[in-house]
Amino acid sequence: MKRTSPKTIGILGGTGMLGSDLVTILKKYFKVVPITKLNYSKCVGKSFDILINANGNSRRYWANQNPVEDFSA
C-alpha cells in the first residue's frame, strides 16, 4: 500500500515561538500555511489536511494570576 503525506498543513499561531519553529521544519516537507491575526480572515473556510493549534495565550500573565477565570474563559 502506497503511503501518501498530507498536502497542506495550517498552523494557528504560525509566527509565535512554537509555531514559527513548526513552520520552519515542516515547510521542508509539506505545504505550510502559517495562520496569524493578520491573515486569519483569509484562511477561514479553507481546508487543510492537518491543522495544528500552536496558538498561545496572549494574556499569560493574567491567566497565571487568575487561573479559575482563565479556565472558564
N, CA, C and O atoms as a Tripos MOL2 file, in Angstrom:
@<TRIPOS>MOLECULE
protein
  292   291    73     0     0
PROTEIN
NO_CHARGES

@<TRIPOS>ATOM
      1 N           0.8340   -1.1650    0.0000 N.3       1 MET1
      2 CA          0.0000    0.0000    0.0000 C.3       1 MET1
      3 C           0.8880    1.2400    0.0000 C.2       1 MET1
      4 O           1.8170    1.3510    0.8000 O.2       1 MET1
      5 N           0.5940    2.1630   -0.8980 N.am      2 LYS2
      6 CA          1.3830    3.3800   -1.0090 C.3       2 LYS2
      7 C           0.9470    4.3730    0.0560 C.2       2 LYS2
      8 O          -0.2450    4.6120    0.2520 O.2       2 LYS2
      9 N           1.9260    4.9470    0.7370 N.am      3 ARG3
     10 CA          1.6440    5.9370    1.7690 C.3       3 ARG3
     11 C           1.6520    7.3210    1.1620 C.2       3 ARG3
     12 O           2.5600    7.6740    0.4080 O.2       3 ARG3
     13 N           0.6440    8.1000    1.4890 N.am      4 THR4
     14 CA          0.6160    9.4780    0.9980 C.3       4 THR4
     15 C           0.7690   10.4250    2.1680 C.2       4 THR4
     16 O           0.2800   10.1490    3.2640 O.2       4 THR4
     17 N           1.4390   11.5330    1.9450 N.am      5 SER5
     18 CA          1.6240   12.5120    3.0050 C.3       5 SER5
     19 C           0.6220   13.6450    2.8260 C.2       5 SER5
     20 O           0.1180   13.8630    1.7240 O.2       5 SER5
     21 N           0.3310   14.3660    3.9030 N.am      6 PRO6
     22 CA         -0.6050   15.4840    3.8070 C.3       6 PRO6
     23 C          -0.1000   16.5280    2.8240 C.2       6 PRO6
     24 O           1.1010   16.7760    2.7130 O.2       6 PRO6
     25 N          -1.0310   17.1230    2.1260 N.am      7 LYS7
     26 CA         -0.6550   18.1430    1.1500 C.3       7 LYS7
     27 C          -0.4880   19.5070    1.7940 C.2       7 LYS7
     28 O           0.4450   20.2370    1.4590 O.2       7 LYS7
     29 N          -1.3710   19.8600    2.7080 N.am      8 THR8
     30 CA         -1.3450   21.1930    3.2920 C.3       8 THR8
     31 C          -1.5280   21.1240    4.8010 C.2       8 THR8
     32 O          -2.4050   20.4220    5.3050 O.2       8 THR8
     33 N          -0.6770   21.8720    5.5150 N.am      9 ILE9
     34 CA         -0.7720   21.9540    6.9600 C.3       9 ILE9
     35 C          -1.0080   23.4110    7.3360 C.2       9 ILE9
     36 O          -0.2380   24.2880    6.9460 O.2       9 ILE9
     37 N          -2.0640   23.6680    8.0870 N.am     10 GLY10
     38 CA         -2.3230   25.0030    8.6200 C.3      10 GLY10
     39 C          -1.8200   25.0430   10.0520 C.2      10 GLY10
     40 O          -2.0660   24.1200   10.8290 O.2      10 GLY10
     41 N          -1.1070   26.1240   10.4060 N.am     11 ILE11
     42 CA         -0.5860   26.2510   11.7600 C.3      11 ILE11
     43 C          -1.1130   27.5380   12.3720 C.2      11 ILE11
     44 O          -0.6790   28.6340   12.0170 O.2      11 ILE11
     45 N          -2.0660   27.3880   13.3090 N.am     12 LEU12
     46 CA         -2.5540   28.5440   14.0590 C.3      12 LEU12
     47 C          -1.4360   29.0290   14.9660 C.2      12 LEU12
     48 O          -0.8130   28.2350   15.6700 O.2      12 LEU12
     49 N          -1.1830   30.3290   14.9510 N.am     13 GLY13
     50 CA         -0.0740   30.8600   15.7360 C.3      13 GLY13
     51 C           1.2500   30.6200   15.0460 C.2      13 GLY13
     52 O           2.2670   30.4030   15.7040 O.2      13 GLY13
     53 N           1.2450   30.6580   13.7330 N.am     14 GLY14
     54 CA          2.4170   30.3170   12.9280 C.3      14 GLY14
     55 C           3.5820   31.2760   13.0100 C.2      14 GLY14
     56 O           4.6380   30.9950   12.4420 O.2      14 GLY14
     57 N           3.4320   32.4080   13.7020 N.am     15 THR15
     58 CA          4.5670   33.3210   13.8660 C.3      15 THR15
     59 C           5.0230   33.4070   15.3230 C.2      15 THR15
     60 O           5.9320   34.1720   15.6430 O.2      15 THR15
     61 N           4.3990   32.6310   16.2000 N.am     16 GLY16
     62 CA          4.7970   32.6170   17.6090 C.3      16 GLY16
     63 C           6.0300   31.7640   17.8210 C.2      16 GLY16
     64 O           6.6330   31.2690   16.8690 O.2      16 GLY16
     65 N           6.3960   31.5990   19.0790 N.am     17 MET17
     66 CA          7.6230   30.8720   19.4110 C.3      17 MET17
     67 C           7.5790   29.4260   18.9030 C.2      17 MET17
     68 O           8.4750   29.0050   18.1710 O.2      17 MET17
     69 N           6.5720   28.6790   19.2750 N.am     18 LEU18
     70 CA          6.4540   27.2850   18.8400 C.3      18 LEU18
     71 C           6.0300   27.2000   17.3760 C.2      18 LEU18
     72 O           6.5920   26.4230   16.6040 O.2      18 LEU18
     73 N           5.0370   28.0020   17.0000 N.am     19 GLY19
     74 CA          4.5050   27.9370   15.6440 C.3      19 GLY19
     75 C           5.5380   28.2400   14.5730 C.2      19 GLY19
     76 O           5.5580   27.5850   13.5310 O.2      19 GLY19
     77 N           6.4040   29.2320   14.8170 N.am     20 SER20
     78 CA          7.4120   29.5760   13.8080 C.3      20 SER20
     79 C           8.4220   28.4480   13.6290 C.2      20 SER20
     80 O           8.8950   28.2100   12.5170 O.2      20 SER20
     81 N           8.7570   27.7490   14.7180 N.am     21 ASP21
     82 CA          9.6510   26.5920   14.5920 C.3      21 ASP21
     83 C           8.9820   25.4790   13.7910 C.2      21 ASP21
     84 O           9.6170   24.8490   12.9450 O.2      21 ASP21
     85 N           7.7000   25.2380   14.0570 N.am     22 LEU22
     86 CA          6.9740   24.2180   13.2950 C.3      22 LEU22
     87 C           6.9350   24.5690   11.8100 C.2      22 LEU22
     88 O           7.1400   23.7020   10.9610 O.2      22 LEU22
     89 N           6.6750   25.8310   11.4970 N.am     23 VAL23
     90 CA          6.6480   26.2660   10.0950 C.3      23 VAL23
     91 C           7.9980   26.0090    9.4400 C.2      23 VAL23
     92 O           8.0600   25.4550    8.3420 O.2      23 VAL23
     93 N           9.0750   26.4060   10.1050 N.am     24 THR24
     94 CA         10.4210   26.2380    9.5460 C.3      24 THR24
     95 C          10.7390   24.7810    9.2500 C.2      24 THR24
     96 O          11.2810   24.4600    8.1920 O.2      24 THR24
     97 N          10.4050   23.9100   10.1740 N.am     25 ILE25
     98 CA         10.7210   22.4840   10.0000 C.3      25 ILE25
     99 C           9.7970   21.8230    8.9770 C.2      25 ILE25
    100 O          10.2590   21.1200    8.0780 O.2      25 ILE25
    101 N           8.4970   22.0510    9.1180 N.am     26 LEU26
    102 CA          7.5330   21.3360    8.2760 C.3      26 LEU26
    103 C           7.5100   21.8130    6.8300 C.2      26 LEU26
    104 O           7.1630   21.0430    5.9340 O.2      26 LEU26
    105 N           7.8770   23.0870    6.5830 N.am     27 LYS27
    106 CA          7.8200   23.5740    5.2040 C.3      27 LYS27
    107 C           8.8600   22.9020    4.3050 C.2      27 LYS27
    108 O           8.7980   23.0220    3.0810 O.2      27 LYS27
    109 N           9.8060   22.2020    4.9080 N.am     28 LYS28
    110 CA         10.7750   21.4340    4.1240 C.3      28 LYS28
    111 C          10.1220   20.2270    3.4600 C.2      28 LYS28
    112 O          10.6120   19.7280    2.4470 O.2      28 LYS28
    113 N           9.0140   19.7580    4.0370 N.am     29 TYR29
    114 CA          8.3820   18.5280    3.5820 C.3      29 TYR29
    115 C           6.9470   18.7000    3.0840 C.2      29 TYR29
    116 O           6.4470   17.8700    2.3240 O.2      29 TYR29
    117 N           6.2850   19.7790    3.5120 N.am     30 PHE30
    118 CA          4.8690   19.9640    3.2000 C.3      30 PHE30
    119 C           4.5910   21.4050    2.8070 C.2      30 PHE30
    120 O           5.4220   22.2920    3.0040 O.2      30 PHE30
    121 N           3.4180   21.6210    2.2510 N.am     31 LYS31
    122 CA          2.9510   22.9910    2.0340 C.3      31 LYS31
    123 C           2.3650   23.4540    3.3680 C.2      31 LYS31
    124 O           1.4190   22.8550    3.8800 O.2      31 LYS31
    125 N           2.9350   24.5230    3.9230 N.am     32 VAL32
    126 CA          2.5380   25.0070    5.2430 C.3      32 VAL32
    127 C           1.9630   26.4070    5.1330 C.2      32 VAL32
    128 O           2.5260   27.2720    4.4610 O.2      32 VAL32
    129 N           0.8310   26.6240    5.8010 N.am     33 VAL33
    130 CA          0.2070   27.9380    5.8520 C.3      33 VAL33
    131 C           0.2070   28.4020    7.3060 C.2      33 VAL33
    132 O          -0.5590   27.8900    8.1230 O.2      33 VAL33
    133 N           1.0820   29.3920    7.6390 N.am     34 PRO34
    134 CA          1.0250   29.9320    8.9860 C.3      34 PRO34
    135 C          -0.2040   30.8380    9.1110 C.2      34 PRO34
    136 O          -0.3980   31.7330    8.2890 O.2      34 PRO34
    137 N          -1.0220   30.6140   10.1190 N.am     35 ILE35
    138 CA         -2.2470   31.3940   10.3020 C.3      35 ILE35
    139 C          -2.0360   32.3260   11.4870 C.2      35 ILE35
    140 O          -1.7590   31.8880   12.6030 O.2      35 ILE35
    141 N          -2.1750   33.6240   11.2190 N.am     36 THR36
    142 CA         -1.9330   34.6500   12.2360 C.3      36 THR36
    143 C          -3.1430   35.5730   12.3260 C.2      36 THR36
    144 O          -4.1220   35.4070   11.5970 O.2      36 THR36
    145 N          -3.0620   36.5450   13.2270 N.am     37 LYS37
    146 CA         -4.1330   37.5400   13.3250 C.3      37 LYS37
    147 C          -4.2990   38.2930   12.0080 C.2      37 LYS37
    148 O          -5.4110   38.6770   11.6440 O.2      37 LYS37
    149 N          -3.1970   38.5030   11.3000 N.am     38 LEU38
    150 CA         -3.2340   39.2970   10.0740 C.3      38 LEU38
    151 C          -3.8920   38.5820    8.9010 C.2      38 LEU38
    152 O          -4.5300   39.2330    8.0740 O.2      38 LEU38
    153 N          -3.7540   37.2630    8.8050 N.am     39 ASN39
    154 CA         -4.3290   36.5520    7.6610 C.3      39 ASN39
    155 C          -5.4480   35.5940    8.0440 C.2      39 ASN39
    156 O          -5.9140   34.8180    7.2090 O.2      39 ASN39
    157 N          -5.8820   35.6410    9.2990 N.am     40 TYR40
    158 CA         -6.9080   34.7080    9.7800 C.3      40 TYR40
    159 C          -8.1680   34.7530    8.9290 C.2      40 TYR40
    160 O          -8.6950   33.7090    8.5470 O.2      40 TYR40
    161 N          -8.6560   35.9560    8.6270 N.am     41 SER41
    162 CA         -9.9100   36.0640    7.8700 C.3      41 SER41
    163 C          -9.7820   35.4690    6.4710 C.2      41 SER41
    164 O         -10.7700   34.9860    5.9180 O.2      41 SER41
    165 N          -8.6040   35.4940    5.8980 N.am     42 LYS42
    166 CA         -8.3930   34.8890    4.5790 C.3      42 LYS42
    167 C          -8.3490   33.3620    4.6540 C.2      42 LYS42
    168 O          -8.6030   32.6790    3.6620 O.2      42 LYS42
    169 N          -8.0280   32.8370    5.8260 N.am     43 CYS43
    170 CA         -7.9120   31.3870    5.9930 C.3      43 CYS43
    171 C          -9.2220   30.7300    6.4220 C.2      43 CYS43
    172 O          -9.3710   29.5130    6.3160 O.2      43 CYS43
    173 N         -10.1640   31.5270    6.9020 N.am     44 VAL44
    174 CA        -11.4540   30.9730    7.3420 C.3      44 VAL44
    175 C         -12.1390   30.3210    6.1450 C.2      44 VAL44
    176 O         -12.2650   30.9320    5.0840 O.2      44 VAL44
    177 N         -12.5730   29.0970    6.3190 N.am     45 GLY45
    178 CA        -13.2590   28.3710    5.2570 C.3      45 GLY45
    179 C         -12.3330   27.5490    4.3730 C.2      45 GLY45
    180 O         -12.8040   26.7430    3.5710 O.2      45 GLY45
    181 N         -11.0180   27.7410    4.5050 N.am     46 LYS46
    182 CA        -10.0830   26.9380    3.7210 C.3      46 LYS46
    183 C          -9.9390   25.5680    4.3550 C.2      46 LYS46
    184 O         -10.1890   25.3840    5.5460 O.2      46 LYS46
    185 N          -9.5350   24.6250    3.5470 N.am     47 SER47
    186 CA         -9.3970   23.2510    4.0040 C.3      47 SER47
    187 C          -7.9130   22.8950    4.1180 C.2      47 SER47
    188 O          -7.1160   23.2180    3.2370 O.2      47 SER47
    189 N          -7.5600   22.2310    5.2080 N.am     48 PHE48
    190 CA         -6.1980   21.7570    5.4220 C.3      48 PHE48
    191 C          -6.2580   20.2670    5.7120 C.2      48 PHE48
    192 O          -7.2250   19.7780    6.2970 O.2      48 PHE48
    193 N          -5.2240   19.5500    5.3020 N.am     49 ASP49
    194 CA         -5.1540   18.1280    5.6320 C.3      49 ASP49
    195 C          -4.8890   17.9540    7.1230 C.2      49 ASP49
    196 O          -5.4090   17.0350    7.7560 O.2      49 ASP49
    197 N          -4.0780   18.8450    7.6720 N.am     50 ILE50
    198 CA         -3.7910   18.8440    9.1030 C.3      50 ILE50
    199 C          -3.8480   20.2860    9.5770 C.2      50 ILE50
    200 O          -3.3670   21.1920    8.8960 O.2      50 ILE50
    201 N          -4.4430   20.4960   10.7550 N.am     51 LEU51
    202 CA         -4.4650   21.8130   11.3830 C.3      51 LEU51
    203 C          -3.8330   21.6820   12.7640 C.2      51 LEU51
    204 O          -4.2950   20.9040   13.5980 O.2      51 LEU51
    205 N          -2.7680   22.4530   12.9960 N.am     52 ILE52
    206 CA         -2.0590   22.4260   14.2720 C.3      52 ILE52
    207 C          -2.3570   23.7270   15.0030 C.2      52 ILE52
    208 O          -2.1990   24.8100   14.4400 O.2      52 ILE52
    209 N          -2.7860   23.6240   16.2530 N.am     53 ASN53
    210 CA         -3.0400   24.8140   17.0490 C.3      53 ASN53
    211 C          -1.8290   25.0610   17.9420 C.2      53 ASN53
    212 O          -1.6810   24.4370   18.9930 O.2      53 ASN53
    213 N          -0.9550   25.9910   17.5070 N.am     54 ALA54
    214 CA          0.2230   26.3720   18.2860 C.3      54 ALA54
    215 C           0.0120   27.7660   18.8620 C.2      54 ALA54
    216 O           0.9610   28.4540   19.2370 O.2      54 ALA54
    217 N          -1.2400   28.1610   18.9230 N.am     55 ASN55
    218 CA         -1.5890   29.4920   19.4030 C.3      55 ASN55
    219 C          -1.4900   29.5230   20.9230 C.2      55 ASN55
    220 O          -2.1410   28.7390   21.6120 O.2      55 ASN55
    221 N          -0.6830   30.4210   21.4310 N.am     56 GLY56
    222 CA         -0.5220   30.5420   22.8730 C.3      56 GLY56
    223 C          -1.4820   31.5680   23.4550 C.2      56 GLY56
    224 O          -2.1660   32.2880   22.7280 O.2      56 GLY56
    225 N          -1.5160   31.6160   24.7420 N.am     57 ASN57
    226 CA         -2.3610   32.5680   25.4400 C.3      57 ASN57
    227 C          -1.6520   33.9160   25.4880 C.2      57 ASN57
    228 O          -0.6160   34.0440   26.1410 O.2      57 ASN57
    229 N          -2.1850   34.9050   24.8190 N.am     58 SER58
    230 CA         -1.5520   36.2240   24.7980 C.3      58 SER58
    231 C          -1.7210   36.9460   26.1270 C.2      58 SER58
    232 O          -1.0900   37.9760   26.3610 O.2      58 SER58
    233 N          -2.5590   36.4170   26.9860 N.am     59 ARG59
    234 CA         -2.7780   37.0150   28.3040 C.3      59 ARG59
    235 C          -2.2190   36.0990   29.3920 C.2      59 ARG59
    236 O          -2.8620   35.8850   30.4190 O.2      59 ARG59
    237 N          -1.0430   35.5700   29.1670 N.am     60 ARG60
    238 CA         -0.4620   34.5760   30.0610 C.3      60 ARG60
    239 C          -0.3040   35.1150   31.4880 C.2      60 ARG60
    240 O          -0.6060   34.4070   32.4490 O.2      60 ARG60
    241 N           0.1630   36.3460   31.6350 N.am     61 TYR61
    242 CA          0.3310   36.8990   32.9850 C.3      61 TYR61
    243 C          -1.0130   36.9260   33.7100 C.2      61 TYR61
    244 O          -1.1110   36.4970   34.8590 O.2      61 TYR61
    245 N          -2.0390   37.4280   33.0390 N.am     62 TRP62
    246 CA         -3.3730   37.4770   33.6380 C.3      62 TRP62
    247 C          -3.8350   36.0660   33.9730 C.2      62 TRP62
    248 O          -4.3920   35.8340   35.0460 O.2      62 TRP62
    249 N          -3.6120   35.1350   33.0770 N.am     63 ALA63
    250 CA         -4.0470   33.7540   33.2860 C.3      63 ALA63
    251 C          -3.3680   33.1360   34.4960 C.2      63 ALA63
    252 O          -3.9960   32.3920   35.2500 O.2      63 ALA63
    253 N          -2.0860   33.4380   34.6880 N.am     64 ASN64
    254 CA         -1.3770   32.9130   35.8560 C.3      64 ASN64
    255 C          -1.9150   33.5060   37.1500 C.2      64 ASN64
    256 O          -1.9300   32.8350   38.1830 O.2      64 ASN64
    257 N          -2.3500   34.7430   37.1020 N.am     65 GLN65
    258 CA         -2.8910   35.4080   38.2870 C.3      65 GLN65
    259 C          -4.3400   35.0210   38.5580 C.2      65 GLN65
    260 O          -4.8070   35.1330   39.6920 O.2      65 GLN65
    261 N          -5.0600   34.5650   37.5280 N.am     66 ASN66
    262 CA         -6.4900   34.2540   37.6200 C.3      66 ASN66
    263 C          -6.7930   32.9030   36.9730 C.2      66 ASN66
    264 O          -7.5160   32.8580   35.9780 O.2      66 ASN66
    265 N          -6.2660   31.8130   37.5020 N.am     67 PRO67
    266 CA         -6.4090   30.5120   36.8190 C.3      67 PRO67
    267 C          -7.8500   30.0330   36.6630 C.2      67 PRO67
    268 O          -8.1830   29.4240   35.6460 O.2      67 PRO67
    269 N          -8.7060   30.2920   37.6420 N.am     68 VAL68
    270 CA        -10.0920   29.8250   37.5410 C.3      68 VAL68
    271 C         -10.8160   30.5790   36.4260 C.2      68 VAL68
    272 O         -11.5090   29.9720   35.6090 O.2      68 VAL68
    273 N         -10.6540   31.8980   36.3960 N.am     69 GLU69
    274 CA        -11.3000   32.7010   35.3630 C.3      69 GLU69
    275 C         -10.7520   32.3530   33.9770 C.2      69 GLU69
    276 O         -11.5010   32.3200   33.0010 O.2      69 GLU69
    277 N          -9.4470   32.0930   33.8930 N.am     70 ASP70
    278 CA         -8.8440   31.7260   32.6220 C.3      70 ASP70
    279 C          -9.3940   30.3990   32.1300 C.2      70 ASP70
    280 O          -9.6820   30.2480   30.9420 O.2      70 ASP70
    281 N          -9.5420   29.4310   33.0340 N.am     71 PHE71
    282 CA        -10.0880   28.1350   32.6490 C.3      71 PHE71
    283 C         -11.5210   28.2810   32.1510 C.2      71 PHE71
    284 O         -11.9160   27.6630   31.1620 O.2      71 PHE71
    285 N         -12.2890   29.1070   32.8490 N.am     72 SER72
    286 CA        -13.6850   29.3280   32.4450 C.3      72 SER72
    287 C         -13.7810   30.0260   31.0970 C.2      72 SER72
    288 O         -14.6780   29.7440   30.3020 O.2      72 SER72
    289 N         -12.8430   30.9440   30.8440 N.am     73 ALA73
    290 CA        -12.8560   31.6840   29.5840 C.3      73 ALA73
    291 C         -12.4870   30.7630   28.4370 C.2      73 ALA73
    292 O         -12.4410   31.1970   27.2860 O.2      73 ALA73
@<TRIPOS>BOND
     1     1     2 1
     2     2     3 1
     3     3     4 2
     4     3     5 am
     5     5     6 1
     6     6     7 1
     7     7     8 2
     8     7     9 am
     9     9    10 1
    10    10    11 1
    11    11    12 2
    12    11    13 am
    13    13    14 1
    14    14    15 1
    15    15    16 2
    16    15    17 am
    17    17    18 1
    18    18    19 1
    19    19    20 2
    20    19    21 am
    21    21    22 1
    22    22    23 1
    23    23    24 2
    24    23    25 am
    25    25    26 1
    26    26    27 1
    27    27    28 2
    28    27    29 am
    29    29    30 1
    30    30    31 1
    31    31    32 2
    32    31    33 am
    33    33    34 1
    34    34    35 1
    35    35    36 2
    36    35    37 am
    37    37    38 1
    38    38    39 1
    39    39    40 2
    40    39    41 am
    41    41    42 1
    42    42    43 1
    43    43    44 2
    44    43    45 am
    45    45    46 1
    46    46    47 1
    47    47    48 2
    48    47    49 am
    49    49    50 1
    50    50    51 1
    51    51    52 2
    52    51    53 am
    53    53    54 1
    54    54    55 1
    55    55    56 2
    56    55    57 am
    57    57    58 1
    58    58    59 1
    59    59    60 2
    60    59    61 am
    61    61    62 1
    62    62    63 1
    63    63    64 2
    64    63    65 am
    65    65    66 1
    66    66    67 1
    67    67    68 2
    68    67    69 am
    69    69    70 1
    70    70    71 1
    71    71    72 2
    72    71    73 am
    73    73    74 1
    74    74    75 1
    75    75    76 2
    76    75    77 am
    77    77    78 1
    78    78    79 1
    79    79    80 2
    80    79    81 am
    81    81    82 1
    82    82    83 1
    83    83    84 2
    84    83    85 am
    85    85    86 1
    86    86    87 1
    87    87    88 2
    88    87    89 am
    89    89    90 1
    90    90    91 1
    91    91    92 2
    92    91    93 am
    93    93    94 1
    94    94    95 1
    95    95    96 2
    96    95    97 am
    97    97    98 1
    98    98    99 1
    99    99   100 2
   100    99   101 am
   101   101   102 1
   102   102   103 1
   103   103   104 2
   104   103   105 am
   105   105   106 1
   106   106   107 1
   107   107   108 2
   108   107   109 am
   109   109   110 1
   110   110   111 1
   111   111   112 2
   112   111   113 am
   113   113   114 1
   114   114   115 1
   115   115   116 2
   116   115   117 am
   117   117   118 1
   118   118   119 1
   119   119   120 2
   120   119   121 am
   121   121   122 1
   122   122   123 1
   123   123   124 2
   124   123   125 am
   125   125   126 1
   126   126   127 1
   127   127   128 2
   128   127   129 am
   129   129   130 1
   130   130   131 1
   131   131   132 2
   132   131   133 am
   133   133   134 1
   134   134   135 1
   135   135   136 2
   136   135   137 am
   137   137   138 1
   138   138   139 1
   139   139   140 2
   140   139   141 am
   141   141   142 1
   142   142   143 1
   143   143   144 2
   144   143   145 am
   145   145   146 1
   146   146   147 1
   147   147   148 2
   148   147   149 am
   149   149   150 1
   150   150   151 1
   151   151   152 2
   152   151   153 am
   153   153   154 1
   154   154   155 1
   155   155   156 2
   156   155   157 am
   157   157   158 1
   158   158   159 1
   159   159   160 2
   160   159   161 am
   161   161   162 1
   162   162   163 1
   163   163   164 2
   164   163   165 am
   165   165   166 1
   166   166   167 1
   167   167   168 2
   168   167   169 am
   169   169   170 1
   170   170   171 1
   171   171   172 2
   172   171   173 am
   173   173   174 1
   174   174   175 1
   175   175   176 2
   176   175   177 am
   177   177   178 1
   178   178   179 1
   179   179   180 2
   180   179   181 am
   181   181   182 1
   182   182   183 1
   183   183   184 2
   184   183   185 am
   185   185   186 1
   186   186   187 1
   187   187   188 2
   188   187   189 am
   189   189   190 1
   190   190   191 1
   191   191   192 2
   192   191   193 am
   193   193   194 1
   194   194   195 1
   195   195   196 2
   196   195   197 am
   197   197   198 1
   198   198   199 1
   199   199   200 2
   200   199   201 am
   201   201   202 1
   202   202   203 1
   203   203   204 2
   204   203   205 am
   205   205   206 1
   206   206   207 1
   207   207   208 2
   208   207   209 am
   209   209   210 1
   210   210   211 1
   211   211   212 2
   212   211   213 am
   213   213   214 1
   214   214   215 1
   215   215   216 2
   216   215   217 am
   217   217   218 1
   218   218   219 1
   219   219   220 2
   220   219   221 am
   221   221   222 1
   222   222   223 1
   223   223   224 2
   224   223   225 am
   225   225   226 1
   226   226   227 1
   227   227   228 2
   228   227   229 am
   229   229   230 1
   230   230   231 1
   231   231   232 2
   232   231   233 am
   233   233   234 1
   234   234   235 1
   235   235   236 2
   236   235   237 am
   237   237   238 1
   238   238   239 1
   239   239   240 2
   240   239   241 am
   241   241   242 1
   242   242   243 1
   243   243   244 2
   244   243   245 am
   245   245   246 1
   246   246   247 1
   247   247   248 2
   248   247   249 am
   249   249   250 1
   250   250   251 1
   251   251   252 2
   252   251   253 am
   253   253   254 1
   254   254   255 1
   255   255   256 2
   256   255   257 am
   257   257   258 1
   258   258   259 1
   259   259   260 2
   260   259   261 am
   261   261   262 1
   262   262   263 1
   263   263   264 2
   264   263   265 am
   265   265   266 1
   266   266   267 1
   267   267   268 2
   268   267   269 am
   269   269   270 1
   270   270   271 1
   271   271   272 2
   272   271   273 am
   273   273   274 1
   274   274   275 1
   275   275   276 2
   276   275   277 am
   277   277   278 1
   278   278   279 1
   279   279   280 2
   280   279   281 am
   281   281   282 1
   282   282   283 1
   283   283   284 2
   284   283   285 am
   285   285   286 1
   286   286   287 1
   287   287   288 2
   288   287   289 am
   289   289   290 1
   290   290   291 1
   291   291   292 2
@<TRIPOS>SUBSTRUCTURE
     1 MET1         2 RESIDUE 1 A MET
     2 LYS2         6 RESIDUE 1 A LYS
     3 ARG3        10 RESIDUE 1 A ARG
     4 THR4        14 RESIDUE 1 A THR
     5 SER5        18 RESIDUE 1 A SER
     6 PRO6        22 RESIDUE 1 A PRO
     7 LYS7        26 RESIDUE 1 A LYS
     8 THR8        30 RESIDUE 1 A THR
     9 ILE9        34 RESIDUE 1 A ILE
    10 GLY10       38 RESIDUE 1 A GLY
    11 ILE11       42 RESIDUE 1 A ILE
    12 LEU12       46 RESIDUE 1 A LEU
    13 GLY13       50 RESIDUE 1 A GLY
    14 GLY14       54 RESIDUE 1 A GLY
    15 THR15       58 RESIDUE 1 A THR
    16 GLY16       62 RESIDUE 1 A GLY
    17 MET17       66 RESIDUE 1 A MET
    18 LEU18       70 RESIDUE 1 A LEU
    19 GLY19       74 RESIDUE 1 A GLY
    20 SER20       78 RESIDUE 1 A SER
    21 ASP21       82 RESIDUE 1 A ASP
    22 LEU22       86 RESIDUE 1 A LEU
    23 VAL23       90 RESIDUE 1 A VAL
    24 THR24       94 RESIDUE 1 A THR
    25 ILE25       98 RESIDUE 1 A ILE
    26 LEU26      102 RESIDUE 1 A LEU
    27 LYS27      106 RESIDUE 1 A LYS
    28 LYS28      110 RESIDUE 1 A LYS
    29 TYR29      114 RESIDUE 1 A TYR
    30 PHE30      118 RESIDUE 1 A PHE
    31 LYS31      122 RESIDUE 1 A LYS
    32 VAL32      126 RESIDUE 1 A VAL
    33 VAL33      130 RESIDUE 1 A VAL
    34 PRO34      134 RESIDUE 1 A PRO
    35 ILE35      138 RESIDUE 1 A ILE
    36 THR36      142 RESIDUE 1 A THR
    37 LYS37      146 RESIDUE 1 A LYS
    38 LEU38      150 RESIDUE 1 A LEU
    39 ASN39      154 RESIDUE 1 A ASN
    40 TYR40      158 RESIDUE 1 A TYR
    41 SER41      162 RESIDUE 1 A SER
    42 LYS42      166 RESIDUE 1 A LYS
    43 CYS43      170 RESIDUE 1 A CYS
    44 VAL44      174 RESIDUE 1 A VAL
    45 GLY45      178 RESIDUE 1 A GLY
    46 LYS46      182 RESIDUE 1 A LYS
    47 SER47      186 RESIDUE 1 A SER
    48 PHE48      190 RESIDUE 1 A PHE
    49 ASP49      194 RESIDUE 1 A ASP
    50 ILE50      198 RESIDUE 1 A ILE
    51 LEU51      202 RESIDUE 1 A LEU
    52 ILE52      206 RESIDUE 1 A ILE
    53 ASN53      210 RESIDUE 1 A ASN
    54 ALA54      214 RESIDUE 1 A ALA
    55 ASN55      218 RESIDUE 1 A ASN
    56 GLY56      222 RESIDUE 1 A GLY
    57 ASN57      226 RESIDUE 1 A ASN
    58 SER58      230 RESIDUE 1 A SER
    59 ARG59      234 RESIDUE 1 A ARG
    60 ARG60      238 RESIDUE 1 A ARG
    61 TYR61      242 RESIDUE 1 A TYR
    62 TRP62      246 RESIDUE 1 A TRP
    63 ALA63      250 RESIDUE 1 A ALA
    64 ASN64      254 RESIDUE 1 A ASN
    65 GLN65      258 RESIDUE 1 A GLN
    66 ASN66      262 RESIDUE 1 A ASN
    67 PRO67      266 RESIDUE 1 A PRO
    68 VAL68      270 RESIDUE 1 A VAL
    69 GLU69      274 RESIDUE 1 A GLU
    70 ASP70      278 RESIDUE 1 A ASP
    71 PHE71      282 RESIDUE 1 A PHE
    72 SER72      286 RESIDUE 1 A SER
    73 ALA73      290 RESIDUE 1 A ALA
